[in-house]
């Protein structure tokens, strides 16, 4: 089964990607830096994507049984950092 993950190089994404691979899933990742993603996550197919400026290619999503979005949006980062909790 093919799974596509955004945010795969983050804290949660790395663990999830490894677990899915261990269970036999084919994992593709959408990332700002595909070269770094392949180095961090051996065995994945990595595709360039900027969550703030474009939609992912439908070719990447084709055949995916699941899409997991863990990507952080830069658009709201400064707003969230300025809040006091």
Backbone atoms as SQL, in Angstrom:
CREATE TABLE atoms (id INTEGER PRIMARY KEY, chain TEXT, resi INTEGER, resn TEXT, atom TEXT, x REAL, y REAL, z REAL);
INSERT INTO atoms VALUES
  (1, 'A', 1, 'UNK', 'N', 0.849, -1.174, 0.000),
  (2, 'A', 1, 'UNK', 'CA', 0.000, 0.000, 0.000),
  (3, 'A', 1, 'UNK', 'C', 0.897, 1.240, 0.000),
  (4, 'A', 2, 'UNK', 'N', 0.489, 2.256, -0.777),
  (5, 'A', 2, 'UNK', 'CA', 1.235, 3.509, -0.850),
  (6, 'A', 2, 'UNK', 'C', 0.632, 4.536, 0.102),
  (7, 'A', 3, 'UNK', 'N', 1.511, 5.189, 0.853),
  (8, 'A', 3, 'UNK', 'CA', 1.119, 6.249, 1.772),
  (9, 'A', 3, 'UNK', 'C', 1.965, 7.476, 1.436),
  (10, 'A', 4, 'UNK', 'N', 1.330, 8.645, 1.387),
  (11, 'A', 4, 'UNK', 'CA', 2.034, 9.905, 1.156),
  (12, 'A', 4, 'UNK', 'C', 1.999, 10.703, 2.450),
  (13, 'A', 5, 'UNK', 'N', 3.163, 11.222, 2.841),
  (14, 'A', 5, 'UNK', 'CA', 3.260, 11.978, 4.086),
  (15, 'A', 5, 'UNK', 'C', 3.870, 13.351, 3.814),
  (16, 'A', 6, 'UNK', 'N', 3.256, 14.388, 4.360),
  (17, 'A', 6, 'UNK', 'CA', 3.881, 15.702, 4.405),
  (18, 'A', 6, 'UNK', 'C', 4.411, 15.876, 5.826),
  (19, 'A', 7, 'UNK', 'N', 5.529, 16.563, 5.964),
  (20, 'A', 7, 'UNK', 'CA', 6.110, 16.741, 7.301),
  (21, 'A', 7, 'UNK', 'C', 6.826, 15.497, 7.793),
  (22, 'A', 8, 'UNK', 'N', 7.264, 14.645, 6.872),
  (23, 'A', 8, 'UNK', 'CA', 7.889, 13.372, 7.253),
  (24, 'A', 8, 'UNK', 'C', 9.244, 13.532, 7.920),
  (25, 'A', 9, 'UNK', 'N', 9.907, 14.663, 7.726),
  (26, 'A', 9, 'UNK', 'CA', 11.220, 14.838, 8.352),
  (27, 'A', 9, 'UNK', 'C', 11.142, 15.476, 9.734),
  (28, 'A', 10, 'UNK', 'N', 9.936, 15.754, 10.186),
  (29, 'A', 10, 'UNK', 'CA', 9.748, 16.302, 11.525),
  (30, 'A', 10, 'UNK', 'C', 9.794, 15.216, 12.589),
  (31, 'A', 11, 'UNK', 'N', 9.640, 15.618, 13.822),
  (32, 'A', 11, 'UNK', 'CA', 9.732, 14.710, 14.973),
  (33, 'A', 11, 'UNK', 'C', 8.770, 13.521, 14.847),
  (34, 'A', 12, 'UNK', 'N', 7.508, 13.792, 14.642),
  (35, 'A', 12, 'UNK', 'CA', 6.503, 12.726, 14.528),
  (36, 'A', 12, 'UNK', 'C', 6.634, 12.012, 13.185),
  (37, 'A', 13, 'UNK', 'N', 6.877, 12.780, 12.129),
  (38, 'A', 13, 'UNK', 'CA', 6.952, 12.217, 10.789),
  (39, 'A', 13, 'UNK', 'C', 8.026, 11.163, 10.623),
  (40, 'A', 14, 'UNK', 'N', 9.198, 11.383, 11.221),
  (41, 'A', 14, 'UNK', 'CA', 10.287, 10.409, 11.105),
  (42, 'A', 14, 'UNK', 'C', 9.904, 9.074, 11.733),
  (43, 'A', 15, 'UNK', 'N', 9.314, 9.130, 12.896),
  (44, 'A', 15, 'UNK', 'CA', 8.910, 7.896, 13.589),
  (45, 'A', 15, 'UNK', 'C', 7.798, 7.190, 12.805),
  (46, 'A', 16, 'UNK', 'N', 6.808, 7.948, 12.364),
  (47, 'A', 16, 'UNK', 'CA', 5.696, 7.362, 11.607),
  (48, 'A', 16, 'UNK', 'C', 6.192, 6.729, 10.312),
  (49, 'A', 17, 'UNK', 'N', 7.061, 7.425, 9.596),
  (50, 'A', 17, 'UNK', 'CA', 7.588, 6.890, 8.339),
  (51, 'A', 17, 'UNK', 'C', 8.305, 5.566, 8.570),
  (52, 'A', 18, 'UNK', 'N', 9.153, 5.510, 9.573),
  (53, 'A', 18, 'UNK', 'CA', 9.889, 4.285, 9.880),
  (54, 'A', 18, 'UNK', 'C', 8.932, 3.136, 10.225),
  (55, 'A', 19, 'UNK', 'N', 7.923, 3.420, 11.035),
  (56, 'A', 19, 'UNK', 'CA', 6.957, 2.381, 11.427),
  (57, 'A', 19, 'UNK', 'C', 6.178, 1.861, 10.216),
  (58, 'A', 20, 'UNK', 'N', 5.782, 2.777, 9.332),
  (59, 'A', 20, 'UNK', 'CA', 5.046, 2.352, 8.136),
  (60, 'A', 20, 'UNK', 'C', 5.925, 1.501, 7.228),
  (61, 'A', 21, 'UNK', 'N', 7.184, 1.895, 7.061),
  (62, 'A', 21, 'UNK', 'CA', 8.108, 1.105, 6.254),
  (63, 'A', 21, 'UNK', 'C', 8.316, -0.281, 6.858),
  (64, 'A', 22, 'UNK', 'N', 8.441, -0.363, 8.166),
  (65, 'A', 22, 'UNK', 'CA', 8.616, -1.654, 8.845),
  (66, 'A', 22, 'UNK', 'C', 7.431, -2.577, 8.608),
  (67, 'A', 23, 'UNK', 'N', 6.272, -1.988, 8.398),
  (68, 'A', 23, 'UNK', 'CA', 5.056, -2.767, 8.164),
  (69, 'A', 23, 'UNK', 'C', 4.807, -3.020, 6.680),
  (70, 'A', 24, 'UNK', 'N', 5.762, -2.638, 5.849),
  (71, 'A', 24, 'UNK', 'CA', 5.686, -2.957, 4.429),
  (72, 'A', 24, 'UNK', 'C', 5.021, -1.928, 3.534),
  (73, 'A', 25, 'UNK', 'N', 4.749, -0.745, 4.057),
  (74, 'A', 25, 'UNK', 'CA', 4.132, 0.301, 3.245),
  (75, 'A', 25, 'UNK', 'C', 5.172, 0.964, 2.351),
  (76, 'A', 26, 'UNK', 'N', 4.765, 1.357, 1.155),
  (77, 'A', 26, 'UNK', 'CA', 5.580, 2.196, 0.280),
  (78, 'A', 26, 'UNK', 'C', 5.285, 3.630, 0.675),
  (79, 'A', 27, 'UNK', 'N', 6.307, 4.351, 1.110),
  (80, 'A', 27, 'UNK', 'CA', 6.104, 5.703, 1.617),
  (81, 'A', 27, 'UNK', 'C', 6.705, 6.729, 0.656),
  (82, 'A', 28, 'UNK', 'N', 5.877, 7.688, 0.257),
  (83, 'A', 28, 'UNK', 'CA', 6.326, 8.839, -0.511),
  (84, 'A', 28, 'UNK', 'C', 6.163, 10.058, 0.381),
  (85, 'A', 29, 'UNK', 'N', 7.114, 10.986, 0.270),
  (86, 'A', 29, 'UNK', 'CA', 7.041, 12.185, 1.098),
  (87, 'A', 29, 'UNK', 'C', 7.058, 13.434, 0.228),
  (88, 'A', 30, 'UNK', 'N', 6.291, 14.417, 0.639),
  (89, 'A', 30, 'UNK', 'CA', 6.292, 15.737, 0.028),
  (90, 'A', 30, 'UNK', 'C', 7.089, 16.639, 0.955),
  (91, 'A', 31, 'UNK', 'N', 8.130, 17.267, 0.417),
  (92, 'A', 31, 'UNK', 'CA', 9.063, 17.993, 1.263),
  (93, 'A', 31, 'UNK', 'C', 9.691, 19.171, 0.523),
  (94, 'A', 32, 'UNK', 'N', 10.153, 20.141, 1.278),
  (95, 'A', 32, 'UNK', 'CA', 10.864, 21.274, 0.667),
  (96, 'A', 32, 'UNK', 'C', 12.224, 20.855, 0.139),
  (97, 'A', 33, 'UNK', 'N', 12.825, 19.824, 0.733),
  (98, 'A', 33, 'UNK', 'CA', 14.170, 19.415, 0.351),
  (99, 'A', 33, 'UNK', 'C', 14.219, 17.893, 0.162),
  (100, 'A', 34, 'UNK', 'N', 13.924, 17.413, -1.053),
  (101, 'A', 34, 'UNK', 'CA', 13.905, 15.973, -1.293),
  (102, 'A', 34, 'UNK', 'C', 15.239, 15.272, -1.022),
  (103, 'A', 35, 'UNK', 'N', 16.353, 15.926, -1.324),
  (104, 'A', 35, 'UNK', 'CA', 17.665, 15.308, -1.095),
  (105, 'A', 35, 'UNK', 'C', 17.884, 15.036, 0.387),
  (106, 'A', 36, 'UNK', 'N', 17.568, 16.019, 1.222),
  (107, 'A', 36, 'UNK', 'CA', 17.714, 15.836, 2.667),
  (108, 'A', 36, 'UNK', 'C', 16.752, 14.763, 3.175),
  (109, 'A', 37, 'UNK', 'N', 15.536, 14.753, 2.652),
  (110, 'A', 37, 'UNK', 'CA', 14.541, 13.771, 3.108),
  (111, 'A', 37, 'UNK', 'C', 15.009, 12.343, 2.831),
  (112, 'A', 38, 'UNK', 'N', 15.594, 12.115, 1.660),
  (113, 'A', 38, 'UNK', 'CA', 16.078, 10.771, 1.325),
  (114, 'A', 38, 'UNK', 'C', 17.247, 10.375, 2.226),
  (115, 'A', 39, 'UNK', 'N', 18.074, 11.345, 2.602),
  (116, 'A', 39, 'UNK', 'CA', 19.176, 11.053, 3.518),
  (117, 'A', 39, 'UNK', 'C', 18.674, 10.746, 4.924),
  (118, 'A', 40, 'UNK', 'N', 17.645, 11.455, 5.360),
  (119, 'A', 40, 'UNK', 'CA', 17.084, 11.261, 6.694),
  (120, 'A', 40, 'UNK', 'C', 16.216, 10.008, 6.753),
  (121, 'A', 41, 'UNK', 'N', 15.514, 9.733, 5.648),
  (122, 'A', 41, 'UNK', 'CA', 14.545, 8.641, 5.605),
  (123, 'A', 41, 'UNK', 'C', 14.864, 7.690, 4.446),
  (124, 'A', 42, 'UNK', 'N', 15.866, 6.838, 4.591),
  (125, 'A', 42, 'UNK', 'CA', 16.224, 5.929, 3.498),
  (126, 'A', 42, 'UNK', 'C', 15.032, 5.076, 3.063),
  (127, 'A', 43, 'UNK', 'N', 14.906, 4.903, 1.754),
  (128, 'A', 43, 'UNK', 'CA', 13.851, 4.036, 1.229),
  (129, 'A', 43, 'UNK', 'C', 12.585, 4.751, 0.824),
  (130, 'A', 44, 'UNK', 'N', 12.484, 6.049, 1.121),
  (131, 'A', 44, 'UNK', 'CA', 11.285, 6.787, 0.703),
  (132, 'A', 44, 'UNK', 'C', 11.491, 7.378, -0.683),
  (133, 'A', 45, 'UNK', 'N', 10.392, 7.665, -1.347),
  (134, 'A', 45, 'UNK', 'CA', 10.432, 8.469, -2.562),
  (135, 'A', 45, 'UNK', 'C', 10.086, 9.882, -2.125),
  (136, 'A', 46, 'UNK', 'N', 10.956, 10.826, -2.441),
  (137, 'A', 46, 'UNK', 'CA', 10.763, 12.200, -1.975),
  (138, 'A', 46, 'UNK', 'C', 10.502, 13.119, -3.164),
  (139, 'A', 47, 'UNK', 'N', 9.522, 13.995, -2.989),
  (140, 'A', 47, 'UNK', 'CA', 9.122, 14.934, -4.029),
  (141, 'A', 47, 'UNK', 'C', 9.120, 16.344, -3.462),
  (142, 'A', 48, 'UNK', 'N', 9.613, 17.281, -4.263),
  (143, 'A', 48, 'UNK', 'CA', 9.662, 18.681, -3.842),
  (144, 'A', 48, 'UNK', 'C', 8.256, 19.248, -3.752),
  (145, 'A', 49, 'UNK', 'N', 8.007, 19.956, -2.650),
  (146, 'A', 49, 'UNK', 'CA', 6.715, 20.610, -2.446),
  (147, 'A', 49, 'UNK', 'C', 6.850, 21.659, -1.364),
  (148, 'A', 50, 'UNK', 'N', 6.301, 22.826, -1.631),
  (149, 'A', 50, 'UNK', 'CA', 6.265, 23.912, -0.649),
  (150, 'A', 50, 'UNK', 'C', 4.815, 24.125, -0.245),
  (151, 'A', 51, 'UNK', 'N', 4.495, 23.797, 0.972),
  (152, 'A', 51, 'UNK', 'CA', 3.103, 23.848, 1.448),
  (153, 'A', 51, 'UNK', 'C', 2.522, 25.254, 1.446),
  (154, 'A', 52, 'UNK', 'N', 3.385, 26.262, 1.390),
  (155, 'A', 52, 'UNK', 'CA', 2.904, 27.639, 1.426),
  (156, 'A', 52, 'UNK', 'C', 2.619, 28.219, 0.054),
  (157, 'A', 53, 'UNK', 'N', 3.025, 27.541, -1.014),
  (158, 'A', 53, 'UNK', 'CA', 2.884, 28.177, -2.311),
  (159, 'A', 53, 'UNK', 'C', 2.251, 27.351, -3.410),
  (160, 'A', 54, 'UNK', 'N', 2.097, 26.072, -3.236),
  (161, 'A', 54, 'UNK', 'CA', 1.580, 25.275, -4.339),
  (162, 'A', 54, 'UNK', 'C', 0.855, 24.027, -3.854),
  (163, 'A', 55, 'UNK', 'N', 0.021, 23.499, -4.732),
  (164, 'A', 55, 'UNK', 'CA', -0.633, 22.231, -4.463),
  (165, 'A', 55, 'UNK', 'C', 0.290, 21.103, -4.882),
  (166, 'A', 56, 'UNK', 'N', 0.218, 19.964, -4.213),
  (167, 'A', 56, 'UNK', 'CA', 1.066, 18.843, -4.631),
  (168, 'A', 56, 'UNK', 'C', 0.629, 18.315, -5.990),
  (169, 'A', 57, 'UNK', 'N', 1.559, 17.746, -6.709),
  (170, 'A', 57, 'UNK', 'CA', 1.272, 17.151, -8.003),
  (171, 'A', 57, 'UNK', 'C', 0.329, 15.964, -7.834),
  (172, 'A', 58, 'UNK', 'N', -0.634, 15.867, -8.717),
  (173, 'A', 58, 'UNK', 'CA', -1.558, 14.731, -8.645),
  (174, 'A', 58, 'UNK', 'C', -0.837, 13.425, -8.960),
  (175, 'A', 59, 'UNK', 'N', 0.286, 13.490, -9.693),
  (176, 'A', 59, 'UNK', 'CA', 1.057, 12.279, -9.983),
  (177, 'A', 59, 'UNK', 'C', 1.599, 11.650, -8.704),
  (178, 'A', 60, 'UNK', 'N', 2.009, 12.483, -7.767),
  (179, 'A', 60, 'UNK', 'CA', 2.544, 11.988, -6.498),
  (180, 'A', 60, 'UNK', 'C', 1.442, 11.314, -5.686),
  (181, 'A', 61, 'UNK', 'N', 0.258, 11.885, -5.739),
  (182, 'A', 61, 'UNK', 'CA', -0.852, 11.369, -4.934),
  (183, 'A', 61, 'UNK', 'C', -1.544, 10.166, -5.569),
  (184, 'A', 62, 'UNK', 'N', -1.335, 9.978, -6.856),
  (185, 'A', 62, 'UNK', 'CA', -2.007, 8.891, -7.567),
  (186, 'A', 62, 'UNK', 'C', -1.656, 7.534, -6.961),
  (187, 'A', 63, 'UNK', 'N', -2.664, 6.744, -6.705),
  (188, 'A', 63, 'UNK', 'CA', -2.475, 5.409, -6.149),
  (189, 'A', 63, 'UNK', 'C', -2.293, 5.364, -4.648),
  (190, 'A', 64, 'UNK', 'N', -2.277, 6.516, -3.998),
  (191, 'A', 64, 'UNK', 'CA', -2.095, 6.527, -2.543),
  (192, 'A', 64, 'UNK', 'C', -3.377, 6.078, -1.859),
  (193, 'A', 65, 'UNK', 'N', -3.221, 5.218, -0.891),
  (194, 'A', 65, 'UNK', 'CA', -4.361, 4.760, -0.106),
  (195, 'A', 65, 'UNK', 'C', -4.589, 5.659, 1.097),
  (196, 'A', 66, 'UNK', 'N', -3.530, 6.422, 1.437),
  (197, 'A', 66, 'UNK', 'CA', -3.653, 7.361, 2.562),
  (198, 'A', 66, 'UNK', 'C', -2.714, 8.538, 2.329),
  (199, 'A', 67, 'UNK', 'N', -3.168, 9.713, 2.776),
  (200, 'A', 67, 'UNK', 'CA', -2.347, 10.917, 2.758),
  (201, 'A', 67, 'UNK', 'C', -2.356, 11.467, 4.179),
  (202, 'A', 68, 'UNK', 'N', -1.170, 11.612, 4.751),
  (203, 'A', 68, 'UNK', 'CA', -1.046, 12.071, 6.131),
  (204, 'A', 68, 'UNK', 'C', -0.357, 13.426, 6.125),
  (205, 'A', 69, 'UNK', 'N', -1.040, 14.437, 6.623),
  (206, 'A', 69, 'UNK', 'CA', -0.507, 15.793, 6.613),
  (207, 'A', 69, 'UNK', 'C', 0.026, 16.165, 7.990),
  (208, 'A', 70, 'UNK', 'N', 1.361, 16.228, 8.089),
  (209, 'A', 70, 'UNK', 'CA', 2.019, 16.646, 9.322),
  (210, 'A', 70, 'UNK', 'C', 2.807, 17.926, 9.110),
  (211, 'A', 71, 'UNK', 'N', 2.664, 18.535, 7.930),
  (212, 'A', 71, 'UNK', 'CA', 3.458, 19.718, 7.586),
  (213, 'A', 71, 'UNK', 'C', 3.009, 20.936, 8.376),
  (214, 'A', 72, 'UNK', 'N', 3.983, 21.696, 8.790),
  (215, 'A', 72, 'UNK', 'CA', 3.735, 22.951, 9.480),
  (216, 'A', 72, 'UNK', 'C', 3.570, 24.037, 8.420),
  (217, 'A', 73, 'UNK', 'N', 2.646, 24.895, 8.623),
  (218, 'A', 73, 'UNK', 'CA', 2.439, 26.011, 7.709),
  (219, 'A', 73, 'UNK', 'C', 3.186, 27.224, 8.222),
  (220, 'A', 74, 'UNK', 'N', 4.077, 27.758, 7.420),
  (221, 'A', 74, 'UNK', 'CA', 4.832, 28.953, 7.803),
  (222, 'A', 74, 'UNK', 'C', 3.910, 30.157, 7.963),
  (223, 'A', 75, 'UNK', 'N', 2.787, 30.113, 7.259),
  (224, 'A', 75, 'UNK', 'CA', 1.847, 31.232, 7.263),
  (225, 'A', 75, 'UNK', 'C', 1.393, 31.606, 8.667),
  (226, 'A', 76, 'UNK', 'N', 1.232, 30.615, 9.540),
  (227, 'A', 76, 'UNK', 'CA', 0.685, 30.862, 10.867),
  (228, 'A', 76, 'UNK', 'C', 1.724, 30.738, 11.981),
  (229, 'A', 77, 'UNK', 'N', 2.965, 30.439, 11.628),
  (230, 'A', 77, 'UNK', 'CA', 3.986, 30.195, 12.642),
  (231, 'A', 77, 'UNK', 'C', 4.214, 31.395, 13.544),
  (232, 'A', 78, 'UNK', 'N', 4.404, 32.586, 12.978),
  (233, 'A', 78, 'UNK', 'CA', 4.685, 33.757, 13.808),
  (234, 'A', 78, 'UNK', 'C', 3.501, 34.096, 14.707),
  (235, 'A', 79, 'UNK', 'N', 2.306, 33.887, 14.210),
  (236, 'A', 79, 'UNK', 'CA', 1.107, 34.146, 15.011),
  (237, 'A', 79, 'UNK', 'C', 1.046, 33.211, 16.210),
  (238, 'A', 80, 'UNK', 'N', 1.336, 31.941, 15.971),
  (239, 'A', 80, 'UNK', 'CA', 1.300, 30.967, 17.047),
  (240, 'A', 80, 'UNK', 'C', 2.409, 31.207, 18.065),
  (241, 'A', 81, 'UNK', 'N', 3.591, 31.615, 17.594),
  (242, 'A', 81, 'UNK', 'CA', 4.697, 31.865, 18.499),
  (243, 'A', 81, 'UNK', 'C', 4.455, 33.088, 19.375),
  (244, 'A', 82, 'UNK', 'N', 3.655, 34.021, 18.899),
  (245, 'A', 82, 'UNK', 'CA', 3.420, 35.229, 19.671),
  (246, 'A', 82, 'UNK', 'C', 2.332, 35.062, 20.736),
  (247, 'A', 83, 'UNK', 'N', 1.593, 33.976, 20.657),
  (248, 'A', 83, 'UNK', 'CA', 0.537, 33.745, 21.657),
  (249, 'A', 83, 'UNK', 'C', 1.142, 33.283, 22.971),
  (250, 'A', 84, 'UNK', 'N', 0.493, 33.657, 24.040),
  (251, 'A', 84, 'UNK', 'CA', 0.899, 33.166, 25.355),
  (252, 'A', 84, 'UNK', 'C', -0.139, 32.168, 25.814),
  (253, 'A', 85, 'UNK', 'N', 0.337, 31.000, 26.203),
  (254, 'A', 85, 'UNK', 'CA', -0.580, 29.946, 26.631),
  (255, 'A', 85, 'UNK', 'C', -0.486, 29.742, 28.115);
